[in-house]
Amino acid sequence: MNKDQVKGVGEQVKGKINEAVGKATDNPGKELKGDLQQGAGKVQQSYGDAKEDAKDEAKRNNP
């Protein structure tokens, strides 16, 4: 796991928490912030996944 994957997962967790707090307190702004954080986290995690895939592919092609 690389740092982008870790940060992405962390951002998704923070987003879930903010979304839950927003729903519990009837705060649509907080809920939206959570949704956006989750989306950003997924993008960052996907970027990290792509980097890992590229690194693994390079290892396979250059033993």
Contact map, one row per residue, 1 for C-alpha under 8 A:
111011000000000000000000000000000000000000000001000100000000000
111111000000000000000000000000000000000000000001000100000000000
111111100000000000000000000000000000000000000001000000000000000
011111110000000000000000000000000000000000011011000000000000000
111111111000000000000000000000000000000000011111100000000000000
111111111100000000000000000000000000000000001000000000000000000
001111111110000000000000000000000000000010011000000000000000000
000111111111000000000000000000000000000111111000000000000000000
000011111111100000000000000000000000000011001000000000000000000
000001111111110000000000000000000000000010000000000000000000000
000000111111111000000000000000000000110110000000000000000000000
000000011111111100000000000000000000111111000000000000000000000
000000001111111110000000000000000000010000000000000000000000000
000000000111111111000000000000000100110000000000000000000000000
000000000011111111100000000000001111110000000000000000000000000
000000000001111111110000000000000110010000000000000000000000000
000000000000111111111000000000000100000000000000000000000000000
000000000000011111111100000001101100000000000000000000000000000
000000000000001111111110000001111110000000000000000000000000000
000000000000000111111111000000100000000000000000000000000000000
000000000000000011111111101001100000000000000000000000000000000
000000000000000001111111111111110100000000000000000000000000000
000000000000000000111111111100100000000000000000000000000000000
000000000000000000011111111000000000000000000000000000000000000
000000000000000000001111111000000000000000000000000000000000000
000000000000000000000111111100000000000000000000000000000000000
000000000000000000001111111111100000000000000000000000000000000
000000000000000000000110011111110000000000000000000000000000000
000000000000000000000100001111111000000000000000000000000000000
000000000000000001101100001111111100000000000000000000000000000
000000000000000001111110001111111110000000000000000000000000000
000000000000000000100100000111111111000000000000000000000000000
000000000000001001100000000011111111100000000000000000000000000
000000000000011111100100000001111111110000000000000000000000000
000000000000001100100000000000111111111000000000000000000000000
000000000000001000000000000000011111111100000000000000000000000
000000000011011000000000000000001111111110000000000000000000000
000000000011111100000000000000000111111111000000000000000000000
000000000001000000000000000000000011111111100000000000000000000
000000010011000000000000000000000001111111110000000000000000000
000000111111000000000000000000000000111111111000000000000000000
000000011001000000000000000000000000011111111100000000000000000
000000010000000000000000000000000000001111111110000000000000000
000110110000000000000000000000000000000111111111000000000000000
000111111000000000000000000000000000000011111111100000000000000
000010000000000000000000000000000000000001111111110000000000000
000110000000000000000000000000000000000000111111111000000000000
111110000000000000000000000000000000000000011111111100000000000
000010000000000000000000000000000000000000001111111110000000000
000000000000000000000000000000000000000000000111111111000000000
000000000000000000000000000000000000000000000011111111100000000
110000000000000000000000000000000000000000000001111111110000000
000000000000000000000000000000000000000000000000111111111000000
000000000000000000000000000000000000000000000000011111111100000
000000000000000000000000000000000000000000000000001111111110000
000000000000000000000000000000000000000000000000000111111111000
000000000000000000000000000000000000000000000000000011111111100
000000000000000000000000000000000000000000000000000001111111110
000000000000000000000000000000000000000000000000000000111111111
000000000000000000000000000000000000000000000000000000011111111
000000000000000000000000000000000000000000000000000000001111111
000000000000000000000000000000000000000000000000000000000111111
000000000000000000000000000000000000000000000000000000000011111
